Every structure is written in structure tokens, then in C-alpha cells.
Amino acid sequence: MRNKNDKVVLLAMLIGAGVLALASGAGVWYLQKESAELETQNSALQTRVAQAQTKISKLPQLRAQREESEVRLRVAERILPSQEEIETLVDNLSAFAERSGVVITKAAPVRQVAYGGPGGSARPFEEANFDLDLKGDYFQYVEFLNLLENYKRFIRVDSFTISPGRSQDESLGIDLKFATFTYVGSTTKGGTQ
């Protein structure tokens, strides 16, 4: 019986070893599959980390650009007139005309155009357009234009047309179109937003 029992034990051991080998092979295959998936995820995460590090390395430069833009905005806010300063500019036009010797024959009302931002958002400034008709000689007009362009606030001359007088003694007719910008948002200290 010993022989028979030995055979049964041997057969049971062989079957157990086969099942164990099969289970071990399946386990190795499963672990390799998991390992491959983890390597893929690890590679994707390393790529994201590299991209994040690239963005982080650009942060000081972007901060510097933001600070520079903020300084430029503060400068722009100082040179763009508020709505009240538009009235002062209109008064100054008369002073400029008197200093230069030109005569303002027509001053069209100020037209204000609101600017739209990206995606239809409102921007905090409007464009104020002026249309003047002047009479004077060329040098008077150049002096008037110089006073206007050197005004403490931003002025953009859009166009001008000079028409000769009908006779030699008649002054030139000058049509001048210019614009400035005003902030329409809430005002803070110093007249800026």
C-alpha cells in the first residue's frame, strides 16, 4: 500500500505543482500587465511634470511682464482724461486758438464711442471725438496743432484738411478731427481706475 499511497501523494504533488506553476504564470502575466500600465501612467505623469516645470520656469518672466504692463496701465491712466477733464480740454482749445492766432469757426459736439472688449465684454474707456473748423494761416495752424499734441493728456489727431482761401488775403480753412479717451469705470485716487 505504501507504493500506492506514494503514487497518490506523488500524483497530488505533481498536480499541486502544476496548479502552482499555472497560478504563478498567471500571476506573473497579470503583474507584467499592471507594470506596463503603471509605466504608461508614470510616463504620462513625467511628461506633465516636465510641462509644469517649464511653465514654472517661465513664471518670473511672466510676473515681470505683468508688472511692466501694470506700470504702463498706470501711465496710460494718468494721460487719459476723465470725463471732467474733457470739459477742461474744450476750454483749453479756446486758449490754444488764442495763443496760436487761429479762429475756431465750428466745434462739433463731442461724440463718445464705447469700446467693446474681447467676447463682447465692456472696456473701461470711451473714445471722445472732436471735429473743429479753423481759420488762420499755415504757421498759426501748425502752432495750434503743436499745442494740442503737446497737451498733458493723450490726444490722437485722426485727420486734417487744409483748404486755400478764395483770395490771397483770405485765411486757410482747416478741418481738424482728433480724439482722446476717457475712463468710464469707477474712479479711484488720482482720477484713475
Wavefront OBJ file of the C-alpha trace (Angstrom):
o trace
v 0.000 0.000 0.000
v 2.837 2.141 0.559
v 3.527 2.128 -3.087
v 0.016 3.053 -3.920
v -0.046 5.805 -1.299
v 3.275 7.074 -2.564
v 1.876 7.171 -6.065
v -1.202 9.116 -4.927
v 0.940 11.513 -2.936
v 3.294 11.909 -5.874
v 0.381 12.467 -8.243
v -1.162 15.004 -5.832
v 2.192 16.770 -5.590
v 2.531 16.858 -9.362
v -0.997 18.227 -9.767
v -0.340 20.770 -6.990
v 2.953 21.754 -8.620
v 1.192 22.148 -11.994
v -1.568 24.271 -10.470
v 1.048 26.287 -8.597
v 3.088 26.773 -11.789
v -0.044 27.763 -13.707
v -1.075 30.183 -10.950
v 2.443 31.594 -10.798
v 2.490 32.086 -14.585
v -0.912 33.826 -14.451
v 0.318 35.999 -11.571
v 3.479 36.964 -13.461
v 1.434 37.793 -16.568
v -1.006 39.911 -14.501
v 1.855 41.726 -12.746
v 3.560 42.445 -16.086
v 0.302 43.845 -17.454
v -0.123 46.036 -14.354
v 3.501 47.084 -14.571
v 3.076 48.143 -18.222
v 0.002 50.203 -17.348
v 1.820 51.809 -14.424
v 4.817 52.599 -16.650
v 2.471 54.255 -19.167
v 0.850 56.296 -16.389
v 4.271 57.137 -14.967
v 5.484 58.297 -18.375
v 2.369 60.494 -18.808
v 2.884 61.958 -15.330
v 6.565 62.641 -16.035
v 5.537 64.484 -19.210
v 3.047 66.573 -17.210
v 5.689 67.282 -14.563
v 8.127 68.409 -17.275
v 5.473 70.694 -18.781
v 4.657 72.082 -15.341
v 8.354 72.714 -14.654
v 8.627 74.546 -17.976
v 5.656 76.719 -17.007
v 7.111 77.296 -13.547
v 10.416 78.376 -15.080
v 8.507 80.982 -17.152
v 6.703 82.426 -14.119
v 9.359 85.019 -13.172
v 9.372 86.345 -16.741
v 5.551 86.435 -16.821
v 5.455 88.206 -13.452
v 7.910 90.784 -14.761
v 5.771 91.289 -17.874
v 2.653 91.665 -15.710
v 4.368 94.249 -13.511
v 5.576 96.130 -16.593
v 2.036 96.049 -18.020
v 0.637 97.360 -14.739
v 3.126 100.249 -14.823
v 2.163 101.017 -18.427
v -1.517 100.917 -17.484
v -0.934 103.357 -14.620
v 0.906 105.681 -17.028
v -1.931 105.378 -19.559
v -4.500 106.110 -16.852
v -2.604 109.288 -15.938
v -2.529 110.589 -19.512
v -6.127 109.668 -20.399
v -8.535 112.342 -19.239
v -11.533 111.732 -17.052
v -14.949 112.969 -18.192
v -14.463 116.199 -16.219
v -11.108 116.785 -17.897
v -12.812 116.660 -21.321
v -14.535 119.925 -20.361
v -11.155 121.359 -19.382
v -9.778 120.262 -22.762
v -12.609 122.111 -24.523
v -11.713 125.240 -22.533
v -8.050 124.721 -23.439
v -8.934 124.571 -27.143
v -10.024 128.197 -26.890
v -6.766 129.066 -25.108
v -4.765 127.194 -27.779
v -6.613 129.099 -30.515
v -5.909 132.419 -28.811
v -2.198 131.602 -28.316
v -1.711 130.403 -31.888
v -3.867 133.033 -33.578
v -6.318 130.670 -35.307
v -10.061 131.185 -35.068
v -12.353 128.269 -34.242
v -15.313 128.659 -36.601
v -17.043 125.391 -35.748
v -16.718 122.872 -32.964
v -18.876 119.787 -33.384
v -20.262 118.229 -30.214
v -18.182 115.535 -28.587
v -19.203 112.071 -29.756
v -18.400 109.259 -27.385
v -17.867 105.736 -28.649
v -17.733 102.862 -26.170
v -15.116 100.232 -26.855
v -16.043 96.569 -26.759
v -13.621 94.118 -25.273
v -12.949 90.541 -26.324
v -16.053 88.378 -26.353
v -18.312 91.437 -26.084
v -17.085 92.457 -22.638
v -17.084 96.174 -21.871
v -13.815 98.037 -21.619
v -13.443 100.797 -19.064
v -12.861 103.605 -21.574
v -14.627 105.505 -24.321
v -13.330 107.467 -27.266
v -14.289 111.153 -27.396
v -14.134 112.544 -30.943
v -13.782 116.226 -31.835
v -14.368 117.937 -35.184
v -13.098 121.528 -35.476
v -13.133 124.031 -38.310
v -10.380 126.626 -38.021
v -9.373 129.763 -39.914
v -5.815 131.022 -39.939
v -2.551 130.873 -41.795
v -0.358 127.804 -42.042
v 2.012 128.773 -39.229
v -0.849 129.585 -36.877
v -2.382 126.207 -37.608
v 0.938 124.395 -37.005
v 1.278 126.246 -33.678
v -2.294 125.234 -32.708
v -1.597 121.615 -33.662
v 1.651 121.661 -31.668
v -0.160 122.982 -28.578
v -2.852 120.321 -28.979
v -0.451 117.417 -29.450
v 1.724 118.527 -26.533
v -1.250 118.769 -24.203
v -0.731 116.908 -20.912
v -3.295 114.265 -21.905
v -3.249 111.771 -24.752
v -4.570 113.269 -27.998
v -4.783 111.363 -31.274
v -5.074 113.505 -34.422
v -7.110 111.429 -36.845
v -7.112 113.729 -39.869
v -6.904 117.285 -41.060
v -7.701 119.023 -44.311
v -6.334 122.405 -45.332
v -8.295 124.378 -47.914
v -6.895 127.540 -49.505
v -8.744 130.835 -49.125
v -10.651 132.257 -52.097
v -8.307 135.180 -52.344
v -4.720 135.794 -51.399
v -5.725 137.759 -48.295
v -8.244 135.173 -47.073
v -7.204 132.712 -44.347
v -6.859 128.991 -44.862
v -9.808 126.771 -43.960
v -8.758 123.883 -41.789
v -10.874 120.878 -40.828
v -9.312 119.034 -37.889
v -10.549 115.747 -36.459
v -8.988 114.400 -33.282
v -9.870 112.108 -30.409
v -8.987 111.389 -26.839
v -10.094 108.648 -24.478
v -11.898 108.783 -21.148
v -12.293 106.242 -18.409
v -15.905 105.447 -17.664
v -15.457 102.971 -14.808
v -15.262 103.809 -11.144
v -12.585 106.331 -10.313
v -10.065 105.901 -7.542
v -7.401 108.124 -6.034
v -5.719 110.362 -8.584
v -8.517 110.182 -11.180
v -7.590 106.708 -12.379
v -9.295 103.402 -12.067
l 1 2 3 4 5 6 7 8 9 10 11 12 13 14 15 16 17 18 19 20 21 22 23 24 25 26 27 28 29 30 31 32 33 34 35 36 37 38 39 40 41 42 43 44 45 46 47 48 49 50 51 52 53 54 55 56 57 58 59 60 61 62 63 64 65 66 67 68 69 70 71 72 73 74 75 76 77 78 79 80 81 82 83 84 85 86 87 88 89 90 91 92 93 94 95 96 97 98 99 100 101 102 103 104 105 106 107 108 109 110 111 112 113 114 115 116 117 118 119 120 121 122 123 124 125 126 127 128 129 130 131 132 133 134 135 136 137 138 139 140 141 142 143 144 145 146 147 148 149 150 151 152 153 154 155 156 157 158 159 160 161 162 163 164 165 166 167 168 169 170 171 172 173 174 175 176 177 178 179 180 181 182 183 184 185 186 187 188 189 190 191 192 193
